[in-house]
Amino acid sequence: MNRSLFIVLLIAFNIAIDQISKVIVRTTMIKGGKGQINVIQDYFQLIWVENKGAFLGMGSDMNPTLRLIFLLVLPTLVLAYVIYYILKTKELDRLSLIAFCCIAGGGIANVFDRIVFGEVTDFFFIDLGGVFKTGIFNVADMSVTIGMVMLLFSGVFNSKKKEKIA
């Protein structure tokens, strides 16, 4: 498959999965936790909230101008650079390429929500009985997180590979 087409399709796939999941949540759930759904008892729940801030609501109490700059303008510039970087950097290994596409797709999906709705729809919640507990997040957040983990793994894997060669 053509490399550029692969990049566009993978980014579009990440955006589509996120947006489809958010449409389902917005059309079938009750906002604000009143209609929470226990998927796996209290360990994994669906709770629909709208987040004006960034990760875990950070920045939701900023004044509107700062929120526009830090949650819309800067992320858009960073995402544009990431897309430019992955399209132009032909020597990226496949894992890094996929990782960057996941990061870009998830980022674009959340920026899209901010532009269209003024806030981001979140709905996943995990609580493993005090051992591990998340804030409420969405598919785009998972894409970005998985992409970051893949990028870290790729960096470690590639540095070990270079050590063996040297």
N, C-alpha and C positions, 0 to 999 in steps of 0.2 A: 504494500500500500504506500502511496505517496506520503512522505513525512509530514508535509504541511496539512494534508487532508486528515491524517491521523491526529494531529494536534487539535485541529478545529473540531473534529468529531468527539474527541475525548473531553474537551472543555465543554462543548455543547451537551454531551451526555451528563456531565456533573451538574450543569445548570438545570437541565430538564428534570432530572430525578429530584432535585431540591424543589423546584417550582411545582412539580406535580404533587409532591408530598405536602407542600404548604396549601395548595388548593384543596386537597382532600381534608386537611385539618380545618381550614376556614369554613368549609361547607358541611362538615359533619360533627364538629365538636362545639362545646360551649366555652367561650373565652374565660380565662381567669382561674382555672383550676376547679370551677364548680362542676364541670363534667369530666373530671379526670378519669382515665381508663387505666386500670391495672392490667398490664400485659402479662407480667410475671409477678403476682402478688404485689407487695409494696416495693419490690426490688427494681422493677422496670415499669415506668408509667408514662402515659401520654398526658401532658398538661399543656394546654394552649395558652401562651402568653405572647404579648407584643412587646418587643424590646426596642426602646428608643436609643439605647446605648450600644456599646460594642460587646465583647466577650463578657458574659455574666452580668450584663447591664452597666458595665463601667462606662462612665461618661454620660449616662442618661440625665444627670442633673446639670450638665454643662449648659451655658447659655447657647441659644440657637446658632449664633455665628460660629462659635468654636466647634460645636457639634457638626456643622456643615463642613468646616475645614478638616477636622480630624477624623470624621466618620464617613465623609463622602468624597471630598476633593483629593486628599492625600491617598486614600486607598485606591481611587481611580487612577491616579498617576502611577502608583506602585504596580497596579495590575497591568497597566499599559506597558510599563517597562518589562515586567515578567513575560508578557506575551511576545514583545519585541525580542527579548533575550532568547527565549526558547525557539523562536522562528529563525533567528540568525546564528545561534550557536550550534553548529552541525555536529560538533564532537561530544555532545552530551550523551551519556550512556542511557539505555532505554529506561532504567529504573528512575533516574533523575528526570528524564523527560516526562514520564508518567506522573511523577511527584509534582513537578511544576504545573502540569495540566490540571491536576486535582486542586492545587492551591489556587490557580487562576479561576477555575470553574466555580469553586466554592465562594471565592471572593466576589466574583461578578454576580453570583446569585444573591448574595446578601446586599451588595451595593444596589442591585436592581430593586430589591424590596425597599431600601431606604428612599430611592428616587420615586417609586410608584406609590408606596404606602406611607412613607415617612417613618417607618419602623420595620423591624425584622420579626417575622413569625418564628417563634421557638416552641418546641413541644416535647422533646425527649427528656426524660429525667431518670437517673439511675441512683439508687441508694442501696448499697450492699451492707446494710445494718451497721453503719458507723465505720466499717473498714474502708469503704470508698464511696464517695458521694459527689455527684456532679451538680452543676447548675443546670438550668433548662437550656437545651441547645437544639440545633436542627441538622438536617442532612448536609447543608453547606459547611457548617462548622466541622462536621465529621470529615468532609472532603479535605478541608484545609488541614486538619489535624493529621489525618492519614498521610497526606502529601508531605507534611513536615517530618513525620516519623520515617517515611520512605526516603526522604532527602538525607536525613541523618544517617540512616542505615547505609545508603549508597555512598555517602562520604566515608564512613568507617570501612566499608567493604573495599572501596577503591583505594584508600590509603594503605590497607593491608596488602592489597594486590600489588601496589607499587613497591612496598617494602620487600616482597618476595622477589620481584624482578631485580631490584638493586643489589 
